[in-house]
Amino acid sequence: MTTSETVRTAGPEDVGFADAAAELVWTLADEGVTHIFFNPGTDTAPVQEALARARSEGTPHPRSVLCIHEQVALSAAIGHAFLSREPQAVMVHVDAGTLNLGGSLHQAQRNRSPVVVFAGRTPYSIAADVPGHRDTPIHWPQEQPDQAAAMRAYGKWTMEVPRGRELGALVRRAYQVVQTDPKGPAYVMLPRETLMEAGGAPARRLVTPRPSAPDPGGLAEAARILADAERPVILTSRTGQDLGAAQALVRVAELLGCPVVDQRDRVSIPPRHPLCAGDGAELLREADVILLLDVEVPWIPAVFTPGPATRVIQIDADCLKASMPSWAYPVDLALTADTAIALPLLEEELLGLADEARGARWRERRPEVERRVATIQARWEELAASGEAATRADAMLAALSRALPDEAVVVEEAVTNRGAVLRQVVRGHDRFLAAGAPALGAALGGALGARLARPEAPVVAVVGDGAFNFGVPTAALFSAHRAGAPFVAVILDNGAYRASQYPVARLYPEGVAASHRDYPETELSPAPDYVLLARACGGHGELVARPEEMGPAFERCLDQLTQGRCSVIDVKLPA
């Protein structure tokens, strides 16, 4: 080959498809989808055949991951997207499979996961000469007047593919939508006849719009407000989804000598950084300026609301939060922007304002802030070292954190023990995912997807016992073993749905339920034997009752991972 010659790779114009289902499989691979989390039905036969043909012929295709419950499938896609930063695909069966996605739809919405959910649709045709026609009684009762209704409230975009020749362009459009900020799920219905029709000319990938940048005038105003603040506080939740944004956040905090309150849906600042103030409640109460970065719920107004003199600045890809109808937090300056773009620009603005007087004030403030933060972090260590039953979760989680390898990824869904997780489990950037949203049950499937995205790293799901049961554990463990993506589930087992028990006592402190400790609706007893459940699913189980048992038990679980087996650690906490 001479230097003037070039190697030409196959483009869409070179590809021929047996049918629209084959075009779907090729298009997914071309969009960067490496796995399709699959729950089959009578309507998915063309896709299954197309995948088999692609495997046989060696043509591009995503790997099919069988999930025997749909919630596990979508949760796995969420976990994979978190680590891979790539778009995802889920395949489910018509209306029933869509409904079985359950709370994971809410999780995908609130986690802004770029996932396209493909669902079959009952065939339209009853004519025997139409490929894919109705041929079983179930094709009548599974048809609904508005199958997409279940998805419409949670997804960004829904569509039915009407003809095979339209499939490629509509799939491309779906992936353009889910990858555009604010990201989120989309829903595409695929009638069986459509999948068996001839496809059209291969559709080219659609350009994803670039992330938004802040208004220059608004950014300059934000910098001036922060530069002249006496007690600024940064409040973040998901800025750590981008490493560059997280690094810029730390630089801005260090420049201003400003504490960072990290709700830690992602790791936005190292958990033991001298400016990381945890929930920082007392610092927020004293703040004269609060900078909100990628935050869904900044505070609970009944517990805390900034005073009228406190200035609130917001930078977020979705400042409006239109999907939360009652989101009405007092914001003085809102900048719609990707924080990965906005924070370095904000840093430049602040450096431009750093005259001698301001710079001296920022430098003088930092030691005092670090002293206060050190006091907060010392309390976390005291909780971990305490022998009190009330702090047992802190002690257990501190022991777990010490046992975690540096590369381990934690998927958290601890619910009422979430505070203990945030205080004690120390993880670096992109090694911590809070699966949390109003629904429960995402962590087990999320751990499966995370392990597929990062097969070299141990993945640990830290879950409450309620969240573990919501996660369809038999289905999650089955799929993890079958896919060669084992993980460790650490169950914080307090024997109850505490998140549903606590409000009864709070709202009715003198009530019958509180005075008699009568909570049968929330008590998880008699509980399943989680160790035996793990073993029944082909995995390994450990029971831990004391913090000093955690390290050895976790080491045994890591050994099981190398053998391709999931593990469950049942951590007994005081009831």
C-alpha positions in Angstrom: 0.0 0.0 0.0 1.4 3.4 -0.9 1.0 6.5 1.3 -1.6 7.9 -1.1 -3.9 4.9 -0.6 -6.6 4.8 2.1 -8.5 2.0 3.7 -12.2 2.3 3.1 -14.5 0.9 5.8 -18.0 -0.3 5.1 -20.5 2.5 5.3 -24.3 2.3 5.3 -24.4 2.3 1.5 -22.5 -1.0 1.5 -24.9 -2.9 3.8 -27.7 -5.1 2.7 -30.4 -6.3 5.1 -32.5 -9.5 5.0 -35.3 -7.6 6.6 -36.0 -4.7 9.0 -35.1 -6.7 12.0 -31.6 -7.2 10.6 -31.4 -3.5 10.0 -32.3 -2.9 13.6 -29.5 -5.2 14.8 -26.9 -3.5 12.6 -28.1 0.0 13.5 -27.8 -0.7 17.2 -24.2 -1.8 16.7 -23.5 1.3 14.6 -24.9 3.5 17.4 -22.4 2.1 19.8 -24.8 -0.2 21.6 -22.7 -3.2 22.9 -25.4 -5.1 24.8 -29.1 -5.5 24.3 -30.8 -6.4 27.6 -33.4 -8.9 26.3 -36.7 -10.3 27.6 -38.3 -12.2 24.8 -41.9 -12.7 23.7 -43.9 -13.9 20.7 -43.2 -10.6 19.0 -39.4 -10.6 19.3 -38.8 -13.7 17.0 -37.6 -11.6 14.1 -35.0 -9.8 16.3 -33.9 -13.1 17.8 -33.4 -14.5 14.2 -31.5 -11.4 13.1 -29.2 -11.6 16.1 -28.6 -15.3 15.4 -27.8 -14.5 11.8 -25.4 -11.8 12.8 -23.6 -14.1 15.2 -23.3 -16.7 12.5 -22.1 -14.4 9.8 -19.9 -12.2 12.1 -21.7 -9.0 11.1 -21.9 -6.1 13.7 -24.4 -6.7 16.5 -24.9 -6.1 20.2 -24.5 -8.9 22.6 -27.8 -10.2 23.8 -28.1 -10.5 27.6 -31.1 -12.6 28.7 -33.0 -11.0 31.6 -35.8 -13.0 33.0 -37.4 -9.9 34.5 -37.8 -6.7 32.7 -37.0 -4.5 35.7 -33.6 -6.2 35.8 -33.1 -5.5 32.1 -33.7 -1.8 32.3 -31.8 -1.5 35.6 -28.8 -3.2 34.0 -29.0 -0.7 31.1 -28.9 2.1 33.6 -25.8 0.7 35.3 -24.0 0.0 32.0 -24.7 3.6 30.8 -23.3 5.0 34.0 -19.9 3.4 33.5 -19.7 3.1 29.7 -21.1 6.6 28.9 -22.7 4.8 25.9 -26.3 4.5 24.8 -28.2 1.4 25.7 -31.0 -0.9 24.4 -33.6 -2.9 26.1 -36.1 -5.3 24.4 -39.3 -6.3 26.1 -42.6 -8.1 25.2 -45.5 -5.8 24.2 -47.7 -4.3 26.9 -47.0 -6.8 29.6 -43.2 -6.5 29.3 -43.5 -2.7 29.3 -45.5 -2.8 32.5 -43.0 -5.1 34.1 -40.3 -2.4 33.6 -42.0 -0.9 36.6 -40.1 1.5 38.8 -37.0 1.1 36.6 -38.7 3.5 34.2 -38.6 6.1 36.9 -35.0 5.3 37.7 -34.0 5.8 34.0 -35.9 9.1 33.9 -34.3 10.5 37.1 -30.8 9.1 36.3 -31.0 10.7 32.8 -30.0 7.3 31.3 -29.7 7.3 27.5 -31.7 4.1 27.0 -34.0 3.1 24.2 -36.7 0.6 25.2 -37.9 -1.4 22.3 -41.2 -3.2 22.8 -43.0 -5.6 20.5 -46.5 -4.7 19.4 -49.3 -7.2 18.6 -49.4 -7.8 14.9 -52.0 -5.9 13.0 -52.6 -8.4 10.2 -54.8 -11.5 10.5 -54.1 -12.5 6.9 -52.1 -15.8 6.6 -50.1 -14.5 3.6 -48.6 -11.6 5.6 -45.4 -12.6 7.3 -45.6 -12.1 11.1 -49.5 -12.1 11.1 -51.5 -13.0 14.2 -51.2 -16.7 14.9 -51.9 -17.3 18.6 -54.9 -16.3 20.9 -52.6 -14.1 23.0 -52.4 -11.6 20.2 -55.9 -10.3 21.0 -55.8 -9.8 24.8 -52.3 -8.3 24.8 -53.3 -5.5 22.5 -54.0 -2.1 24.2 -55.5 1.1 22.9 -52.5 3.1 24.0 -49.6 0.8 24.8 -47.1 3.7 25.0 -49.1 5.4 27.7 -47.2 3.6 30.5 -44.0 5.0 29.1 -45.1 8.4 28.0 -44.9 10.0 31.5 -41.3 8.9 32.1 -39.7 8.9 28.6 -38.6 11.8 26.4 -40.0 10.4 23.2 -42.2 7.5 22.0 -42.9 6.2 18.6 -44.2 3.2 16.7 -42.4 2.1 13.6 -45.2 1.8 11.0 -43.2 0.2 8.1 -40.0 -1.7 7.8 -38.5 0.9 5.5 -39.0 3.6 8.2 -37.2 1.6 10.9 -33.7 2.8 10.5 -34.4 6.5 10.5 -36.7 6.2 13.5 -34.1 4.2 15.5 -31.5 6.8 14.7 -33.9 9.5 15.9 -34.5 7.6 19.1 -30.8 7.6 19.9 -30.4 11.2 19.0 -33.1 12.1 21.5 -31.9 9.9 24.4 -28.3 11.3 24.1 -29.3 15.0 24.0 -29.3 16.9 27.3 -31.2 16.4 29.5 -30.7 12.7 28.6 -33.4 10.1 29.3 -35.2 7.1 28.0 -37.2 6.7 24.8 -39.7 4.0 23.7 -40.0 2.4 20.3 -42.8 -0.1 19.4 -42.1 -2.7 16.8 -45.0 -4.6 15.2 -43.9 -8.1 14.2 -45.0 -7.6 10.6 -42.9 -4.5 10.4 -39.8 -6.3 11.6 -40.3 -8.9 8.9 -40.7 -6.4 6.1 -37.9 -5.2 3.9 -35.9 -2.5 5.4 -35.1 0.8 3.7 -31.8 2.3 2.6 -29.6 2.3 5.7 -30.1 5.4 7.7 -27.1 7.5 8.7 -26.5 8.4 12.3 -28.0 11.7 13.4 -25.8 14.3 15.0 -26.3 14.8 18.8 -26.5 18.5 19.6 -23.5 19.7 21.5 -23.9 20.3 25.3 -25.2 23.8 26.2 -22.8 26.5 27.3 -23.8 29.2 29.8 -24.9 32.7 28.9 -21.7 34.8 29.1 -23.5 37.7 30.9 -25.1 35.3 33.4 -21.8 33.6 34.0 -20.1 36.9 34.7 -22.9 37.8 37.1 -22.6 34.4 38.9 -18.8 34.9 39.2 -19.3 38.4 40.8 -21.8 37.1 43.3 -19.5 34.3 44.3 -16.4 36.4 44.4 -17.9 38.9 46.9 -19.7 36.3 49.0 -18.8 36.0 52.7 -20.0 32.5 53.3 -20.5 30.7 49.9 -21.5 27.0 49.7 -21.5 24.7 46.7 -24.3 22.2 46.7 -23.9 19.4 44.1 -25.3 15.9 43.4 -24.3 14.7 40.0 -21.5 16.9 38.7 -19.2 14.0 39.1 -20.8 12.2 36.2 -18.1 14.0 34.2 -14.5 13.9 35.4 -13.6 17.3 33.9 -16.6 18.9 35.6 -15.7 17.3 39.0 -12.1 18.5 38.7 -13.2 22.0 37.9 -15.6 22.0 40.8 -12.8 21.1 43.2 -10.6 23.9 41.7 -13.4 26.5 42.1 -14.0 25.4 45.7 -10.3 25.6 46.5 -10.0 29.0 44.8 -12.9 30.4 46.9 -12.1 28.5 50.1 -15.6 27.3 49.9 -17.2 24.1 51.4 -18.9 21.6 49.1 -22.1 19.8 50.2 -22.2 16.6 48.0 -25.4 14.7 47.9 -23.3 12.1 46.0 -25.6 10.6 43.4 -22.1 10.6 41.8 -18.8 11.3 43.4 -18.3 15.0 42.7 -15.6 15.7 45.2 -13.3 13.2 46.9 -15.2 12.1 50.0 -12.3 12.9 52.3 -11.3 16.2 50.6 -10.8 18.9 53.3 -13.6 20.9 51.7 -16.1 18.0 51.4 -18.7 18.8 54.1 -21.1 15.8 53.6 -24.7 17.0 54.1 -23.3 20.3 55.5 -26.6 21.3 57.1 -25.1 23.9 59.5 -23.0 25.4 56.7 -26.0 25.7 54.4 -27.9 27.5 57.2 -25.2 30.1 57.4 -24.6 30.6 53.7 -25.1 34.0 52.0 -24.6 32.4 48.5 -25.5 28.9 47.5 -24.3 27.5 44.1 -26.5 24.6 43.0 -24.8 22.2 40.5 -26.7 19.4 38.9 -29.1 19.1 41.9 -32.6 17.6 41.7 -33.7 18.3 45.3 -31.5 20.9 46.9 -33.2 20.8 50.4 -36.5 20.0 52.1 -38.3 23.3 52.6 -40.0 22.1 55.8 -36.5 21.4 57.3 -34.5 24.2 55.8 -35.0 27.1 53.4 -32.5 29.8 52.7 -33.2 33.2 54.1 -34.4 36.0 51.9 -30.9 37.5 51.9 -29.3 34.3 50.6 -28.5 34.4 46.9 -29.0 31.1 45.1 -27.3 30.4 41.7 -28.2 27.3 39.7 -26.1 25.7 36.9 -27.8 22.6 35.4 -28.6 21.1 32.0 -32.2 21.1 33.1 -32.9 24.1 35.3 -36.6 24.1 34.8 -37.3 20.5 36.1 -40.5 20.5 34.2 -41.1 16.8 34.9 -41.4 17.7 38.6 -44.6 19.9 38.5 -44.1 21.4 42.0 -40.4 22.2 41.7 -40.4 25.8 42.9 -37.1 26.4 44.7 -36.0 30.0 45.1 -33.3 30.6 42.5 -32.0 34.1 41.8 -29.9 33.2 38.8 -30.3 30.1 36.7 -27.9 29.1 33.9 -28.9 26.3 31.6 -25.5 24.6 30.8 -23.5 21.5 31.0 -21.4 21.9 34.1 -18.4 20.3 32.3 -18.5 23.4 30.1 -19.7 26.0 32.6 -17.4 25.3 35.6 -14.0 25.9 33.8 -15.5 29.1 32.4 -16.7 30.1 35.8 -13.1 29.4 37.1 -11.7 31.7 34.5 -14.2 34.5 35.4 -13.3 34.1 39.1 -9.5 34.3 38.4 -10.2 37.4 36.4 -11.9 38.9 39.5 -9.2 37.8 41.9 -7.7 41.2 42.8 -5.5 41.5 45.9 -8.4 42.1 48.3 -10.6 39.3 47.1 -7.7 36.8 46.8 -6.7 37.5 50.4 -10.2 37.0 51.6 -10.6 33.7 49.8 -7.2 32.5 51.2 -8.1 33.5 54.7 -11.5 31.8 54.5 -10.2 28.4 53.5 -8.4 27.4 56.7 -11.5 28.2 58.8 -13.8 26.3 56.4 -11.4 23.3 56.5 -11.4 23.3 60.3 -15.1 23.2 60.3 -15.2 20.4 57.7 -12.6 18.5 59.7 -14.9 18.6 62.7 -17.7 17.2 60.5 -15.5 14.4 59.1 -14.3 13.6 62.6 -17.9 12.9 63.7 -18.2 10.4 60.8 -15.1 8.5 62.2 -16.6 8.6 65.7 -19.8 7.0 64.4 -17.8 4.2 62.7 -15.8 3.6 65.9 -18.8 3.6 68.2 -20.1 0.4 69.7 -23.6 1.7 69.9 -26.3 -0.3 68.2 -27.7 2.9 66.6 -24.4 3.4 64.7 -23.9 -0.3 63.7 -24.5 0.6 60.0 -21.7 3.1 60.1 -19.3 0.6 61.6 -20.3 -2.1 59.1 -19.9 0.2 56.1 -16.6 1.6 57.3 -15.3 -2.0 57.5 -16.7 -2.7 54.0 -15.0 0.5 52.7 -11.6 -0.7 54.1 -12.0 -4.0 52.3 -12.9 -2.6 48.9 -10.2 -2.7 46.2 -9.4 0.7 44.7 -11.0 -0.3 41.4 -14.3 -1.6 42.9 -17.5 0.1 41.8 -20.3 0.6 44.4 -24.0 0.8 43.3 -25.9 2.2 46.2 -29.6 1.7 47.1 -29.4 1.8 50.9 -32.5 3.9 51.5 -32.7 4.7 55.3 -29.0 3.8 55.7 -27.9 6.0 52.8 -26.4 8.6 55.2 -24.1 5.9 56.6 -23.0 4.9 53.1 -22.2 8.5 52.2 -20.3 9.0 55.5 -18.3 5.7 55.4 -17.9 4.3 51.9 -15.0 6.2 50.2 -14.9 5.9 46.4 -13.3 7.8 43.6 -14.7 9.3 40.5 -17.0 6.9 38.5 -16.8 4.3 41.2 -20.0 5.2 42.9 -23.5 5.2 41.5 -26.6 6.0 43.6 -29.4 4.1 41.9 -31.9 6.1 43.9 -35.2 7.5 42.7 -38.7 7.1 44.1 -38.8 3.5 43.0 -36.7 0.8 44.5 -35.1 -2.3 43.0 -32.5 -0.9 40.7 -29.2 -1.8 42.4 -29.0 -5.5 41.6 -29.7 -5.1 37.9 -27.5 -1.9 37.9 -24.6 -4.0 39.3 -25.1 -6.5 36.5 -24.9 -3.7 33.9 -22.0 -2.1 35.6 -20.0 -5.3 35.6 -20.7 -5.8 31.9 -19.5 -2.3 31.2 -16.3 -2.8 33.3 -15.6 -6.5 33.5 -12.2 -6.0 35.1 -13.6 -4.3 38.2 -15.4 -5.9 41.2 -19.0 -4.4 41.5 -20.7 -4.2 44.8 -24.4 -3.4 45.3 -25.1 -2.0 48.7 -28.8 -2.3 49.3 -31.4 -2.3 52.1 -33.2 -5.5 52.6 -36.4 -4.0 51.1 -34.5 -2.8 48.0 -32.9 -6.2 47.6 -36.3 -7.8 47.5 -37.7 -5.2 45.1 -34.7 -5.9 42.8 -36.1 -9.4 41.8 -32.9 -11.1 43.2 -33.5 -14.5 41.6 -33.8 -12.9 38.2 -30.8 -10.6 38.8 -28.5 -13.4 40.0 -29.6 -15.7 37.2 -28.8 -13.1 34.5 -25.5 -12.1 36.2 -24.3 -15.7 36.2 -25.5 -16.5 32.7 -23.8 -13.3 31.3 -20.5 -13.9 33.2 -21.0 -10.7 35.1 -21.1 -11.6 38.8 -21.3 -9.0 41.6 -21.5 -8.8 45.3 -24.7 -7.7 47.0 -24.3 -6.4 50.6 -27.7 -6.3 52.3 -28.2 -3.9 55.1 -30.7 -6.1 56.9 -32.8 -4.3 59.5 -35.8 -6.5 58.9 -38.2 -3.8 57.8 -39.3 -1.3 55.2 -38.0 1.4 57.4 -38.6 4.1 54.8 -42.3 3.3 55.1 -42.2 2.8 58.8 -40.6 6.1 59.9 -43.4 8.4 58.5 -46.0 6.6 60.7 -44.0 7.5 63.8 -43.2 11.0 62.6 -46.8 11.9 61.6 -48.4 10.1 64.6 -45.9 10.3 67.4 -48.7 9.6 70.0 -50.5 7.2 67.7 -51.4 3.6 68.3 -48.8 2.3 65.9 -45.9 4.1 67.6 -47.0 3.4 71.2 -47.5 -0.4 70.5 -44.7 -0.7 67.9 -47.4 -2.1 65.6 -46.0 -2.0 62.1 -47.0 -5.3 60.4 -47.3 -3.5 57.0 -43.5 -2.8 57.0 -41.9 -5.7 58.9 -40.0 -8.1 56.7 -40.4 -11.1 59.0 -40.1 -13.9 58.7 -37.4 -12.9 56.3 -36.1 -15.1 53.5 -32.7 -16.8 54.3 -30.7 -14.6 51.9 -27.6 -16.8 52.2 -29.6 -19.8 51.1 -31.2 -17.8 48.3 -27.8 -16.9 47.0 -26.7 -20.5 47.0 -30.0 -21.6 45.4 -29.2 -19.3 42.5 -25.7 -20.7 42.1 -23.9 -18.1 44.1 -22.2 -17.8 47.5 -23.6 -16.4 50.8 -22.2 -14.9 54.0 -23.9 -13.8 57.2 -22.2 -10.9 59.1 -23.3 -9.8 62.5 -20.3 -7.8 63.8 -18.1 -5.2 62.0 -14.9 -7.3 62.4 -16.5 -10.1 60.4 -17.0 -7.9 57.3 -13.5 -7.8 56.0 -12.9 -11.6 55.9 -16.4 -12.2 54.6 -15.9 -9.7 51.8 -12.5 -11.3 50.9 -14.2 -14.6 50.5 -16.8 -13.0 48.2 -14.1 -11.5 46.1 -12.6 -14.9 45.6 -16.0 -16.1 44.5 -16.1 -13.4 41.9 -13.0 -14.7 40.3 -14.8 -18.1 40.0 -17.7 -16.4 38.2 -20.1 -16.6 41.1 -22.3 -13.8 42.7 -22.2 -13.4 46.4 -24.7 -12.1 49.0 -23.6 -10.7 52.4 -26.5 -10.5 54.8 -25.4 -7.8 57.3 -27.6 -8.1 60.4 -28.5 -4.7 61.8 -30.5 -3.9 64.9 -34.2 -4.0 64.3 
